[in-house]
Amino acid sequence: MTVRGRVPTAMISLMIDRESGEPLYRQLADILRARIESGQYQPGKLIPSETHLQQEFELARDTVRAALDILRDEGLVVTYPGRGTAVAPSK
């Protein structure tokens, strides 16, 4: 069952499944969204850098950027050029 087209947080694996038919960037977006929703990443605080996420999940830079684009489009994160990407302030 999905909520607004998303997998419920409790059902999200915290690892990338390379055997899954789900695109890697969508899996990463789900993982990061779950971390935001759980409070692991706090509003207004920077999330790990693209380089850190690349290394943590063993993904290409374009894959990480595509995941962040999804979260940006959803209004969950904001990117500050030269500073990084942060969780959007609570509304």
JOZIZI-V64851 format. One line per field, one symbol per residue. phi: phi as a letter, one per 40 degrees, with the letter a starting at -180 (. if undefined). Layout:
# JOZIZI-V64851
phi: ???
This chain:
# JOZIZI-V64851
phi: .bbfgbcddcccccbcbcccccddccccdcccccccccgcbcdgcccdcdcccdccbfbcdcccccccdcccccgcbbbbdgbhbbccdcc
